[in-house]
Amino acid sequence: MTKSQLNERCKRILYGSEPYKPISTEDQDWLMNNIFNHHPEKEWFEDKGVVDHIEPRHDKSRFHSLCFHIVFTNGEVYDISFHKCISNMTKKDLKQ
């Protein structure tokens, strides 16, 4: 997939899911395996613990935009930018 195609798929998942509710297991697995593992601070959020689920939430600091949030089993919640993940991908990552 191209970066543009990845962006479009992420947007479909984000805006096609109900805010403040977990996204489907299939979409979560796809995001974790294909997108979020390319986050420039991947080690930081991996150290936070086990992911319970991912859900779209409104981010008040960004004009109420909808963003993915990772909810950990310990109750901590962090937003994660799929844009950062995709922009961090190399050509080699896109061919896989």
DOKEZA-709146 format. One line per 2 residues: their letters; for each residue x, y, z of C-alpha. Coordinates in nm, 4 decimals, padded with zeros to 6 digits. Layout:
A> X:Y:Z ~ ...
REM end
This chain:
MT> 00.0000:00.0000:00.0000 ~ 00.1085:00.3564:-00.0557
KS> 00.1216:00.6114:00.2248 ~ -00.1897:00.7720:00.0790
QL> -00.3768:00.4392:00.0847 ~ -00.2664:00.3766:00.4436
NE> -00.3884:00.7228:00.5439 ~ -00.7254:00.6584:00.3822
RC> -00.7692:00.3227:00.5532 ~ -00.6821:00.4756:00.8932
KR> -00.9342:00.7547:00.8344 ~ -01.2051:00.5014:00.7403
IL> -01.1412:00.3129:01.0638 ~ -01.1268:00.6303:01.2738
YG> -01.4376:00.7996:01.1350 ~ -01.6273:00.4767:01.0776
SE> -01.6029:00.3748:01.4434 ~ -01.8153:00.5028:01.7291
PY> -01.6287:00.7551:01.9477 ~ -01.5408:00.6373:02.2993
KP> -01.6057:00.2750:02.2045 ~ -01.3440:00.0111:02.1196
IS> -01.2807:-00.0377:01.7490 ~ -01.3205:-00.3872:01.6051
TE> -01.0588:-00.6475:01.6917 ~ -00.9749:-00.6827:01.3229
DQ> -00.9120:-00.3088:01.2843 ~ -00.7163:-00.2941:01.6095
DW> -00.4903:-00.5799:01.5017 ~ -00.4332:-00.4161:01.1632
LM> -00.3458:-00.0800:01.3210 ~ -00.1110:-00.2323:01.5784
NN> 00.0690:-00.4564:01.3265 ~ 00.0828:-00.2252:01.0250
IF> 00.0687:00.1325:01.1506 ~ 00.1416:00.1886:01.5191
NH> 00.4536:-00.0288:01.5170 ~ 00.6108:00.2503:01.3053
HP> 00.5524:00.5245:01.5635 ~ 00.8750:00.7175:01.6301
EK> 00.8213:00.6679:02.0067 ~ 00.7107:00.3051:01.9848
EW> 00.9309:00.1938:02.2741 ~ 00.7706:00.4560:02.4989
FE> 00.4169:00.3296:02.4588 ~ 00.5278:-00.0357:02.4608
DK> 00.6675:00.0273:02.8099 ~ 00.3237:00.1440:02.9291
GV> 00.1903:-00.2100:02.9481 ~ -00.0630:-00.4298:02.7767
VD> -00.3072:-00.2693:02.5347 ~ -00.6684:-00.3340:02.6299
HI> -00.8176:-00.1675:02.3232 ~ -00.8034:00.1268:02.0848
EP> -01.0857:00.3768:02.0539 ~ -01.1520:00.7069:01.8785
RH> -01.1849:01.0023:02.1163 ~ -01.2140:01.3759:02.0702
DK> -00.8974:01.5675:02.1471 ~ -00.9896:01.8999:02.3059
SR> -00.6400:02.0410:02.2559 ~ -00.6760:01.9986:01.8792
FH> -01.0095:02.1703:01.8226 ~ -01.2086:01.8612:01.9180
SL> -01.0611:01.6524:01.6383 ~ -01.1094:01.2770:01.6504
CF> -00.7940:01.0784:01.7281 ~ -00.7045:00.7188:01.8068
HI> -00.6408:00.6548:02.1758 ~ -00.4719:00.3463:02.3149
VF> -00.6338:00.2258:02.6374 ~ -00.4038:00.0110:02.8497
TN> -00.5163:-00.2580:03.0934 ~ -00.3924:-00.0411:03.3826
GE> -00.6442:00.2279:03.2801 ~ -00.3966:00.4718:03.1268
VY> -00.5019:00.6309:02.7984 ~ -00.2745:00.7889:02.5370
DI> -00.3505:00.9367:02.2002 ~ -00.1491:00.8128:01.9074
SF> -00.1055:00.9771:01.5698 ~ -00.1375:00.7498:01.2698
HK> 00.0041:01.0388:01.0649 ~ 00.3329:01.0249:01.2599
CI> 00.3481:00.6495:01.2115 ~ 00.2930:00.6644:00.8377
SN> 00.5331:00.9539:00.7852 ~ 00.7967:00.7519:00.9763
MT> 00.7693:00.4587:00.7333 ~ 01.0441:00.3866:00.4857
KK> 01.0062:00.2537:00.1319 ~ 01.1085:-00.0868:00.2669
DL> 00.8204:-00.0745:00.5204 ~ 00.5718:00.0020:00.2437
KQ> 00.6768:-00.2992:00.0344 ~ 00.6087:-00.5491:00.3144
REM end
